[in-house]
Amino acid sequence: MPPTPAPSVHGSDACLSALRDRLPAAAVLAGDEIPARNLQDTSYIRPVRPLAVVRPDTPGDIAAAVGICAAHRVAMVPQGGLTGLAGGGHPIAGAVMISLERFSGIEELDADAATMTVRAGTPLEVIQRAADDAGFFVALDLGARGSCQIGGNLSTNAGGNRVIRYGMAREMVLGLEYVLADGTLVTGLNKMMKNNTGYDLKQLVMGSEGTLGIITRAVLRLHPKPGCTHAALCGVDSYDGVVKLLAAARRGLGPMLSAFEVMWPDYWHEATVSVKGVRAPITGPHAFYVLVEMQGLDETIDGARFMSWIEAAFEDGIISDATVSQSMGDVAAFWRTRDAAGEFGTVLGPHCAFDIGLPLRAMDDFATTCRARLLAEVPNALSVYYGHVGDGNIHIVALSRGADIQPTDAISGIVYDTVRQFHGTVSAEHGIGLLKKKYLGYTRTPEELDLMRRLKRALDPLHLLNPGKVIDIAETAT
Ligand SMILES: Cc1cc2nc3c(=O)[nH]c(=O)nc-3n(C[C@H](O)[C@H](O)[C@H](O)COP(=O)(O)OP(=O)(O)OC[C@H]3O[C@@H](n4cnc5c(N)ncnc54)[C@H](O)[C@@H]3O)c2cc1C
């Protein structure tokens, strides 16, 4: 079995004309009609021109488009909002992009069951607003909320800001509809919390980055809208103090703890000095800056509980300084220090971004080792560390300052080699896509990799669905 199919020009032409025959004219774009936005995602890999972009607007048409591509042995790449950072939605030359952008909208909000049935092309922010309007809360939130689509979120099993309380994207899904590589439409729009009937098939498709199925619709669990939200920005003197603060937050705030974000001083400097418009809510210097957020039900009871919890952390010597929100405006201002990372492309220029996971206790030693190796081995290296430490996930932004072309391979090699040394994972939330494929074996055992290949071969024997992403079926384990 060749790793990537190479359809003949004749096969491509026949496929395109079959797609045009079956789908409405607006749904098939080829040649110069293909919008520039479909030529790359946010991973900044060099743009590639595919055979066509198809934009079906019903599950039946999505299935039909996949069936036609499969019949003509033409590879397909599912595309959502194209905010992915790992290259999973990056086009493949000669392939057909299956874009979900025209299959958007909320089909049902069931207030009694606290569920929402959504189309895969719906932007996350639209879903968040609809839930809010109906008195509910959608657990998933991330910086790309305005552009990313729920289908992309589920296919990457996105993480984001509130995983510590609600879990990853897959945990908010009760039911899923998807199209397999041969065009079979599988409708499993379950709305029940408990449905223990055989294999949980939707879990295979979610997190597969479009390699095992194309998500068309989903039933999402909704949560009650929080009655109050409070946050504190804390200065902590040591990493041991950070670990103690997390334990104290879990004990003192219980399930109300909704975020625990840690910023190392190198990150704090770039975020509050280099990024315009971001004010430091506490004065430093501190060894660590920690953003703790709580979502409660009742302002009088839970607001007071948060204040007494933070006072106790101060009296116990766990934190050396803190500022506590007095309004939602303060909460937003605290989050701006964390969201400033979204501006690093502008203030630092081209860089490498990582979303690694590590055992909690190892994070600071990892940061020290990784920073030292980058300084020793990469000219003019700068690396900054921050992230969802409460979820065991930190982000790194690393670059060679002043370099015309970033030494991406050298930087990635050092970061992932250090991740392996500290028994971490090469991706905690963005996925593998193209960029991390060669490092997958740093985190997964040969037996796990072999099982992934067996699943891929079973569900996509012609290797047509997003081929070459996540794992190469012909490759031997590294
Ligand atoms: C500013 C910014 C902040 C971010 N913050 C976070 C964060 O906190 N946490 C996090 O996890 N990620 C984050 N991301 C990464 C990205 O937003 C997420 O991975 C998001 O879930 C991707 O959704 P998308 O619709 O843009 O997918 P795309 O980029 O279009 O695609 C991503 C992958 O999913 C596949 N895919 C897309 N739609 C479907 C579908 N309907 N069916 C099957 N496969 C499909 C694609 O083939 C590709 O492999 C961030 C990105 C940016 C730019």
The ligand as an ORCA input file, in Angstrom:
! r2SCAN-3c Opt
* xyz 0 1
  C      -4.691     32.395     18.845
  C      -4.847     30.895     18.942
  C      -5.075     30.311     20.183
  C      -5.224     28.922     20.285
  N      -5.438     28.390     21.523
  C      -5.599     27.063     21.634
  C      -5.837     26.471     22.923
  O      -5.829     27.144     23.968
  N      -6.038     25.134     22.966
  C      -6.022     24.352     21.843
  O      -6.220     23.139     21.954
  N      -5.788     24.879     20.630
  C      -5.578     26.199     20.502
  N      -5.337     26.745     19.253
  C      -5.233     25.856     18.073
  C      -6.554     25.762     17.256
  O      -7.337     26.891     17.421
  C      -7.333     24.536     17.647
  O      -6.580     23.384     17.301
  C      -8.729     24.428     16.992
  O      -9.399     23.386     17.665
  C      -8.698     24.136     15.501
  O      -9.994     24.345     14.957
  P     -10.185     24.772     13.421
  O     -11.639     24.765     13.117
  O      -9.464     26.023     13.135
  O      -9.504     23.530     12.698
  P      -8.524     23.467     11.404
  O      -7.267     24.234     11.688
  O      -9.267     23.826     10.185
  O      -8.198     21.925     11.393
  C      -7.520     21.311     12.451
  C      -7.507     19.796     12.215
  O      -8.837     19.285     12.284
  C      -9.229     18.701     11.036
  N     -10.637     19.094     10.852
  C     -11.165     20.335     10.789
  N     -12.508     20.266     10.716
  C     -12.828     18.942     10.728
  C     -14.046     18.210     10.689
  N     -15.230     18.819     10.624
  N     -13.981     16.858     10.727
  C     -12.796     16.208     10.804
  N     -11.623     16.850     10.833
  C     -11.642     18.197     10.805
  C      -8.255     19.235     10.003
  O      -8.069     18.317      8.950
  C      -6.995     19.389     10.834
  O      -6.324     18.165     10.956
  C      -5.154     28.114     19.119
  C      -4.927     28.705     17.879
  C      -4.772     30.071     17.769
  C      -4.533     30.657     16.405
*
